[in-house]
Amino acid sequence: MSKASLVLLCGLLGVPLARAQDQEALRPAATAINALGCDLLGQAPGNALVSPYSIQTALAMTFAGAAGETREEMARVLHFAGEEAALHGAFAGLRAELEEVARATARRAELSAKVGGPSDPVVLTVANRLFGQSGYAFRPDFLALVSERYQAPLQAADFIHQASQEALAINRWVEEQTR
């Protein structure tokens, strides 16, 4: 059986991502995302479609809050190398570049529609949020990093007393964000 994978590369539909001097800044995220995508694809049975960008982004936020042996293992498995600030900056930069691709294709589709051409732009929906136990003292520097770099605010939840209701609320939020 063949395997298929969606692996994020630094180019999409003919729209180059970042200027040449900025591409190096995106490299830590792009390299890690592609490496994890290949790892996941190698483990998938039969045909598979994975979104290593989504997976890697969520795990990069988790990595930002990890410490000790867990942090070391995550860095190894997720292919995170180099300075952590550069890694998180690369994820923020890549998100910005992908959002610009979506805006650029929307402009192209609008112009194309005026002359009878294809009018479907690339639609990119990226939504990050932290759902954390209410009353738990998250480190302020961690919350600032994930809010600034990943646009992921913290939403307090009561997993201890209302786990089922919180799971439903989270699933509704995800469904709304991803359509």
Beta strands, then each sheet from edge to edge (+ up, - down):
strand 1: 130-133
strand 2: 154-157
sheet 1: 1+ 2+
end
